Amino acid sequence: MTTPAFIVVTTTHDSEDAARALAAAVVGERLAACAQLHPVTSVYRWEGEVRTEPEWRVDFKTRAELFDPLAAFVTAHHTYDTPELIAVPVLAGSPAYLDWVRTETAG
């Protein structure tokens, strides 16, 4: 399989305000063309116990080659000890949209 040119990178935050601020900062740095925020309920194990917490999922649309700098930026600006950072390949998309992502993330 060839490496995809585009990915969606997901992280979560504990508050809507923090998620919005992170999304705006990442888009402002051109590490992603856009970010979408979704309220979610997360169930996870942390420090030996299972927890259920409300969170805000942030999905960043970006170029695959920007994963490392995006991950470093999110990690540096996140309040979690271990922020979620998962990249999912974009296997297909409208050419106009993908051109827009490419343009908006060009340095």
C-alpha positions as CSV (number, residue, x, y, z in Angstrom):
1,M,0.0,0.0,0.0
2,T,1.3,3.4,-0.8
3,T,1.5,6.1,1.8
4,P,-1.5,8.4,1.6
5,A,-1.0,12.1,0.9
6,F,-3.6,13.2,3.4
7,I,-4.6,12.1,6.9
8,V,-7.1,12.9,9.6
9,V,-5.4,13.3,13.0
10,T,-7.5,12.9,16.1
11,T,-6.9,14.1,19.7
12,T,-9.3,14.8,22.6
13,H,-9.5,17.5,25.2
14,D,-11.3,17.8,28.5
15,S,-13.1,21.1,27.7
16,E,-14.7,22.7,24.7
17,D,-12.7,25.9,25.3
18,A,-9.4,24.1,25.4
19,A,-10.3,22.1,22.3
20,R,-11.3,25.3,20.4
21,A,-8.1,27.0,21.4
22,L,-6.0,24.0,20.3
23,A,-7.9,23.8,17.0
24,A,-7.4,27.5,16.3
25,A,-3.7,27.3,17.1
26,V,-3.0,24.3,14.9
27,V,-4.9,25.8,11.9
28,G,-3.2,29.1,12.6
29,E,0.2,27.4,12.3
30,R,-1.0,25.8,9.0
31,L,-0.4,22.3,10.5
32,A,-4.0,21.5,9.4
33,A,-6.4,23.0,7.0
34,C,-9.3,22.6,9.3
35,A,-10.4,21.1,12.6
36,Q,-13.7,19.7,13.6
37,L,-14.8,19.4,17.3
38,H,-17.2,16.8,18.5
39,P,-18.5,16.2,22.1
40,V,-17.9,12.6,23.1
41,T,-17.9,10.3,26.1
42,S,-14.7,8.5,26.6
43,V,-14.3,5.3,28.6
44,Y,-10.6,4.5,29.3
45,R,-8.2,3.0,31.8
46,W,-5.8,5.5,33.5
47,E,-3.6,4.9,36.5
48,G,-5.1,1.5,37.2
49,E,-8.8,2.4,37.1
50,V,-11.5,2.6,34.4
51,R,-12.9,6.1,34.0
52,T,-15.8,7.6,32.1
53,E,-15.4,11.3,31.2
54,P,-16.9,13.8,28.8
55,E,-14.3,15.0,26.3
56,W,-14.1,17.0,23.1
57,R,-12.7,15.1,20.1
58,V,-10.7,17.2,17.6
59,D,-10.2,15.9,14.1
60,F,-7.5,17.7,12.0
61,K,-7.5,17.5,8.2
62,T,-3.9,17.7,7.0
63,R,-1.2,16.3,4.8
64,A,0.5,13.1,5.9
65,E,3.9,14.7,5.9
66,L,2.8,17.1,8.6
67,F,2.0,14.4,11.2
68,D,5.2,14.7,13.1
69,P,5.2,18.5,13.5
70,L,1.4,18.4,14.2
71,A,1.9,15.8,16.9
72,A,4.8,17.7,18.4
73,F,2.7,20.9,18.5
74,V,-0.3,19.2,20.1
75,T,1.9,17.5,22.7
76,A,3.6,20.8,23.6
77,H,0.2,22.6,23.9
78,H,-1.9,19.9,25.6
79,T,-2.8,19.6,29.2
80,Y,-2.9,15.8,29.2
81,D,0.2,13.7,30.1
82,T,-0.5,11.4,27.2
83,P,-2.7,13.1,24.6
84,E,-4.4,10.9,22.1
85,L,-2.7,11.3,18.6
86,I,-4.1,8.9,16.0
87,A,-3.7,9.4,12.3
88,V,-6.1,7.8,9.8
89,P,-5.3,7.7,6.1
90,V,-7.6,9.5,3.6
91,L,-7.9,7.0,0.8
92,A,-10.0,9.2,-1.4
93,G,-11.5,12.6,-1.5
94,S,-12.8,15.2,-3.9
95,P,-9.9,16.8,-5.8
96,A,-11.1,20.3,-5.0
97,Y,-11.2,19.6,-1.3
98,L,-7.8,17.9,-1.2
99,D,-6.3,20.8,-3.2
100,W,-7.7,23.1,-0.6
101,V,-6.1,21.1,2.2
102,R,-2.8,21.2,0.4
103,T,-3.0,24.9,-0.2
104,E,-4.0,25.7,3.4
105,T,-1.2,23.7,4.9
106,A,1.5,25.0,2.5
107,G,4.2,26.9,4.4
